[in-house]
Amino acid sequence: MKKEVIIANQPSWVLGNETVTVYVAKSGGHMAPVVFDRKSSEPVRPYFINPWHAENLSFVNAVEAPLRGDFFCMPFGEDSPFSDEGHPLHGETASAVWQFDAESHEDGISTLQISLETQIRPGKVEKIIGIKENQTVIYMQDRIYQFVGEMTMGHHATLSGEHRWQISTSPLLIGMTYPDNGAPYADGAYSALQPGQTFDDLTQVPTKWKNPKTTDCSVFPAREGFVDIVQVFYNPQKTPAWTAAVDAENQFLWFSLKDPRILPSMVMWMENHGRHGSPWNGRNCCIGLEDVCAYLGEGKGIQAVEQLMAENGLPTRHTLAAEKPFDVNYIEGVTRIPAGFNQVQDISFGNGEITFTSDSGQQVKLSVDFDFLYSGKLD
């Protein structure tokens, strides 16, 4: 049995090599902190950890106790559309206790394997987290066994609001605001965006006000005192879809890569001191860049809306079969950037490497085995 450590009040497993250290909480399999370029004079720690982790609180939603970094959600979002099953917020995968299975270190590749046997919809999820020598990249696979029927799912990558992020994505097919985000919510959350709107540019998202009519959701923190959620669907493409968040001041960027057939959209959760119920209490600042197959945070979604979306090529769920495992392969990572490198304009894919190009025209190359997204194998 692998030794556990307590990190930010959560029993966790540690996976590390010369360049990256990854902590994975037993509760919900939440991945944070992660320390990239860990032996440098200024290691990079991009992920969010909730500010109430040391407090003795009770939680309406169990996922709020460990809330940090990245975790796998199934279903993604609220449980009400699954009322016949009664899933907790973001599913058992995000809050139940995972079990340690194995750890390996071979040929420059280190892996941690954990698993969870779900009870509400019986099945099993195996999670493998891998890192490679001389790379600041994390490779993740969530393999789903024995589940039957439709299911939403996604990765809930959450970055710290202590950084100032410039955010960009693969070309968008469409973006949409939450259908009903009137303020205040029952838990005292306030929103700035006009509900039920579509957009095609993250820099021009409709607000509730006449002035300004739009706001820039490509930068964060922004709109202090508000919490807002939008969803963007990627244009279909043969290469991986991507999200990038640049911290120009500290000269690094964070990125995620995914197969758009598996995770065709991204939900942005922009939390800037806008939620006042417990445990939030107006003190939380983070941004979720959450790659999903889902409809916003609506669990299985609103049937009529989902049907219309499906007819327009916007998938919001997968159909799982007991006889065939379903793999969600995912990549996250960090790279240093030079002074003057700003928002990522594009990512191009070469032979075992990717190239980030900024709006300013500068380029940065990084070794990434992005074929993992399709093969599930790390060589």
WOTAHU-V134663 format. One record per residue. N is the residue number from 1. RES is the residue in one small letter. OMEGA is omega in whole degrees, 0 to 359 (NA if undefined). D_LAST is the distance of its C-alpha to the last C-alpha in Angstrom with 2 decimals. Layout:
N & RES & OMEGA & D_LAST
N & RES & OMEGA & D_LAST
This chain:
1 & m & 182 & 25.62
2 & k & 178 & 23.90
3 & k & 178 & 26.47
4 & e & 173 & 27.43
5 & v & 174 & 28.86
6 & i & 179 & 31.31
7 & i & 184 & 30.30
8 & a & 172 & 32.70
9 & n & 179 & 34.46
10 & q & 171 & 31.53
11 & p & 189 & 30.07
12 & s & 170 & 26.36
13 & w & 182 & 23.20
14 & v & 173 & 21.42
15 & l & 184 & 17.77
16 & g & 169 & 17.45
17 & n & 184 & 16.21
18 & e & 187 & 18.01
19 & t & 187 & 17.71
20 & v & 169 & 17.71
21 & t & 183 & 19.70
22 & v & 173 & 19.58
23 & y & 181 & 22.52
24 & v & 182 & 22.56
25 & a & 176 & 26.07
26 & k & 180 & 26.89
27 & s & 177 & 29.30
28 & g & 181 & 27.63
29 & g & 182 & 24.12
30 & h & 185 & 24.99
31 & m & 175 & 22.50
32 & a & 355 & 24.62
33 & p & 169 & 25.35
34 & v & 180 & 22.18
35 & v & 178 & 22.67
36 & f & 180 & 20.69
37 & d & 197 & 21.22
38 & r & 181 & 22.89
39 & k & 177 & 24.34
40 & s & 180 & 26.10
41 & s & 179 & 29.79
42 & e & 178 & 29.20
43 & p & 182 & 26.10
44 & v & 178 & 25.34
45 & r & 189 & 26.13
46 & p & 193 & 26.26
47 & y & 179 & 26.58
48 & f & 167 & 29.86
49 & i & 187 & 31.32
50 & n & 184 & 34.58
51 & p & 181 & 37.77
52 & w & 189 & 39.33
53 & h & 181 & 36.73
54 & a & 184 & 39.32
55 & e & 180 & 42.15
56 & n & 186 & 43.54
57 & l & 168 & 43.51
58 & s & 188 & 43.55
59 & f & 172 & 41.39
60 & v & 179 & 42.22
61 & n & 186 & 38.52
62 & a & 181 & 36.35
63 & v & 182 & 33.38
64 & e & 182 & 35.51
65 & a & 179 & 35.48
66 & p & 194 & 31.87
67 & l & 182 & 31.47
68 & r & 168 & 28.86
69 & g & 182 & 25.66
70 & d & 174 & 23.46
71 & f & 183 & 23.91
72 & f & 183 & 23.45
73 & c & 176 & 26.77
74 & m & 0 & 27.93
75 & p & 175 & 30.49
76 & f & 175 & 30.32
77 & g & 185 & 33.76
78 & e & 184 & 37.13
79 & d & 189 & 38.03
80 & s & 178 & 41.34
81 & p & 176 & 40.16
82 & f & 188 & 38.74
83 & s & 178 & 42.07
84 & d & 178 & 42.24
85 & e & 176 & 39.15
86 & g & 178 & 39.67
87 & h & 171 & 36.20
88 & p & 178 & 36.19
89 & l & 181 & 35.23
90 & h & 170 & 31.53
91 & g & 178 & 31.37
92 & e & 182 & 30.82
93 & t & 184 & 27.14
94 & a & 184 & 28.46
95 & s & 180 & 31.11
96 & a & 183 & 30.88
97 & v & 178 & 29.59
98 & w & 179 & 26.02
99 & q & 175 & 25.20
100 & f & 178 & 22.68
101 & d & 186 & 20.59
102 & a & 173 & 17.96
103 & e & 178 & 16.07
104 & s & 175 & 13.38
105 & h & 186 & 12.43
106 & e & 176 & 10.23
107 & d & 176 & 8.64
108 & g & 179 & 9.23
109 & i & 177 & 7.83
110 & s & 181 & 10.95
111 & t & 172 & 11.80
112 & l & 178 & 15.27
113 & q & 177 & 16.40
114 & i & 182 & 19.95
115 & s & 180 & 22.13
116 & l & 172 & 25.49
117 & e & 184 & 28.02
118 & t & 184 & 30.17
119 & q & 187 & 33.89
120 & i & 165 & 35.41
121 & r & 189 & 33.49
122 & p & 179 & 32.19
123 & g & 180 & 28.48
124 & k & 175 & 25.33
125 & v & 173 & 22.49
126 & e & 179 & 19.28
127 & k & 174 & 17.49
128 & i & 177 & 14.05
129 & i & 183 & 13.62
130 & g & 174 & 10.55
131 & i & 181 & 10.77
132 & k & 176 & 9.18
133 & e & 175 & 11.59
134 & n & 174 & 13.78
135 & q & 173 & 13.00
136 & t & 187 & 15.68
137 & v & 176 & 13.68
138 & i & 179 & 13.44
139 & y & 183 & 11.35
140 & m & 172 & 13.63
141 & q & 171 & 14.16
142 & d & 181 & 17.72
143 & r & 187 & 18.26
144 & i & 180 & 21.99
145 & y & 164 & 23.80
146 & q & 178 & 27.44
147 & f & 181 & 28.65
148 & v & 174 & 31.24
149 & g & 184 & 32.67
150 & e & 181 & 32.25
151 & m & 169 & 30.37
152 & t & 183 & 29.58
153 & m & 177 & 26.51
154 & g & 175 & 24.69
155 & h & 186 & 23.10
156 & h & 179 & 25.90
157 & a & 186 & 24.58
158 & t & 183 & 27.66
159 & l & 183 & 28.32
160 & s & 175 & 31.18
161 & g & 176 & 34.45
162 & e & 175 & 35.01
163 & h & 173 & 33.16
164 & r & 190 & 34.60
165 & w & 166 & 32.09
166 & q & 193 & 32.18
167 & i & 175 & 30.29
168 & s & 185 & 29.20
169 & t & 166 & 27.24
170 & s & 177 & 26.34
171 & p & 185 & 29.65
172 & l & 169 & 31.64
173 & l & 177 & 33.25
174 & i & 172 & 35.52
175 & g & 181 & 35.97
176 & m & 174 & 38.30
177 & t & 180 & 40.03
178 & y & 184 & 40.67
179 & p & 181 & 43.45
180 & d & 181 & 45.55
181 & n & 180 & 45.10
182 & g & 181 & 48.74
183 & a & 353 & 49.52
184 & p & 169 & 49.99
185 & y & 177 & 47.78
186 & a & 180 & 48.96
187 & d & 174 & 46.89
188 & g & 178 & 48.33
189 & a & 184 & 45.62
190 & y & 184 & 46.71
191 & s & 182 & 45.12
192 & a & 188 & 45.70
193 & l & 177 & 44.36
194 & q & 183 & 46.48
195 & p & 172 & 45.37
196 & g & 181 & 44.46
197 & q & 173 & 43.85
198 & t & 180 & 41.33
199 & f & 178 & 40.08
200 & d & 182 & 37.83
201 & d & 181 & 37.41
202 & l & 180 & 36.24
203 & t & 184 & 38.87
204 & q & 181 & 41.69
205 & v & 185 & 41.57
206 & p & 176 & 45.02
207 & t & 177 & 46.71
208 & k & 190 & 49.64
209 & w & 173 & 51.95
210 & k & 181 & 54.05
211 & n & 2 & 53.13
212 & p & 179 & 50.29
213 & k & 179 & 49.53
214 & t & 179 & 45.82
215 & t & 183 & 43.35
216 & d & 178 & 40.13
217 & c & 178 & 37.22
218 & s & 175 & 34.73
219 & v & 179 & 35.82
220 & f & 3 & 35.83
221 & p & 176 & 37.78
222 & a & 178 & 40.59
223 & r & 181 & 43.52
224 & e & 181 & 44.24
225 & g & 183 & 45.83
226 & f & 171 & 43.97
227 & v & 182 & 40.98
228 & d & 180 & 39.74
229 & i & 172 & 37.11
230 & v & 175 & 36.08
231 & q & 176 & 33.54
232 & v & 175 & 32.04
233 & f & 182 & 30.59
234 & y & 168 & 28.32
235 & n & 176 & 29.27
236 & p & 183 & 27.26
237 & q & 181 & 24.59
238 & k & 178 & 21.75
239 & t & 180 & 19.56
240 & p & 168 & 18.50
241 & a & 186 & 21.52
242 & w & 169 & 21.76
243 & t & 178 & 23.98
244 & a & 178 & 24.66
245 & a & 185 & 27.09
246 & v & 168 & 28.44
247 & d & 186 & 30.34
248 & a & 182 & 32.22
249 & e & 181 & 34.35
250 & n & 171 & 31.55
251 & q & 170 & 29.48
252 & f & 172 & 26.18
253 & l & 173 & 24.75
254 & w & 179 & 22.78
255 & f & 170 & 20.92
256 & s & 177 & 19.40
257 & l & 180 & 17.58
258 & k & 171 & 18.04
259 & d & 185 & 18.50
260 & p & 174 & 22.32
261 & r & 181 & 22.89
262 & i & 179 & 21.77
263 & l & 190 & 23.06
264 & p & 185 & 25.73
265 & s & 179 & 27.67
266 & m & 175 & 27.95
267 & v & 177 & 30.70
268 & m & 177 & 31.99
269 & w & 185 & 33.86
270 & m & 188 & 35.98
271 & e & 183 & 37.70
272 & n & 177 & 40.13
273 & h & 184 & 42.70
274 & g & 183 & 43.89
275 & r & 192 & 43.71
276 & h & 173 & 46.55
277 & g & 177 & 46.33
278 & s & 5 & 44.97
279 & p & 188 & 42.51
280 & w & 174 & 42.03
281 & n & 174 & 45.56
282 & g & 188 & 45.03
283 & r & 191 & 42.79
284 & n & 176 & 39.30
285 & c & 179 & 37.43
286 & c & 175 & 33.88
287 & i & 174 & 32.09
288 & g & 174 & 29.80
289 & l & 202 & 27.44
290 & e & 183 & 26.58
291 & d & 194 & 24.45
292 & v & 157 & 26.02
293 & c & 189 & 27.31
294 & a & 172 & 30.81
295 & y & 183 & 34.24
296 & l & 179 & 34.65
297 & g & 189 & 35.19
298 & e & 179 & 37.26
299 & g & 180 & 35.18
300 & k & 175 & 35.72
301 & g & 177 & 37.77
302 & i & 194 & 41.25
303 & q & 183 & 41.57
304 & a & 179 & 43.73
305 & v & 180 & 41.63
306 & e & 180 & 38.37
307 & q & 178 & 39.95
308 & l & 180 & 40.98
309 & m & 180 & 37.54
310 & a & 180 & 35.92
311 & e & 180 & 38.50
312 & n & 175 & 37.44
313 & g & 179 & 33.73
314 & l & 183 & 32.91
315 & p & 182 & 31.07
316 & t & 179 & 31.51
317 & r & 175 & 30.18
318 & h & 175 & 28.05
319 & t & 185 & 29.55
320 & l & 180 & 27.77
321 & a & 185 & 28.41
322 & a & 187 & 28.48
323 & e & 184 & 27.09
324 & k & 176 & 23.83
325 & p & 180 & 21.32
326 & f & 184 & 20.76
327 & d & 170 & 17.54
328 & v & 179 & 17.81
329 & n & 191 & 14.56
330 & y & 180 & 15.37
331 & i & 171 & 14.49
332 & e & 179 & 16.95
333 & g & 183 & 17.28
334 & v & 170 & 19.88
335 & t & 174 & 20.77
336 & r & 178 & 23.99
337 & i & 180 & 26.47
338 & p & 175 & 29.54
339 & a & 180 & 33.10
340 & g & 177 & 34.38
341 & f & 182 & 31.09
342 & n & 186 & 32.16
343 & q & 180 & 31.05
344 & v & 177 & 27.99
345 & q & 183 & 29.32
346 & d & 170 & 26.20
347 & i & 176 & 22.42
348 & s & 189 & 21.17
349 & f & 180 & 17.73
350 & g & 181 & 16.63
351 & n & 180 & 13.78
352 & g & 178 & 11.01
353 & e & 175 & 14.02
354 & i & 180 & 16.92
355 & t & 175 & 20.55
356 & f & 175 & 23.07
357 & t & 182 & 26.66
358 & s & 176 & 29.51
359 & d & 180 & 32.97
360 & s & 177 & 34.28
361 & g & 179 & 32.21
362 & q & 181 & 29.97
363 & q & 176 & 26.26
364 & v & 177 & 23.25
365 & k & 182 & 19.77
366 & l & 175 & 16.62
367 & s & 179 & 12.95
368 & v & 176 & 11.26
369 & d & 187 & 8.27
370 & f & 175 & 11.11
371 & d & 175 & 9.99
372 & f & 181 & 8.75
373 & l & 185 & 12.56
374 & y & 184 & 13.08
375 & s & 185 & 10.39
376 & g & 183 & 9.91
377 & k & 179 & 6.33
378 & l & 184 & 3.81
379 & d & NA & 0.00
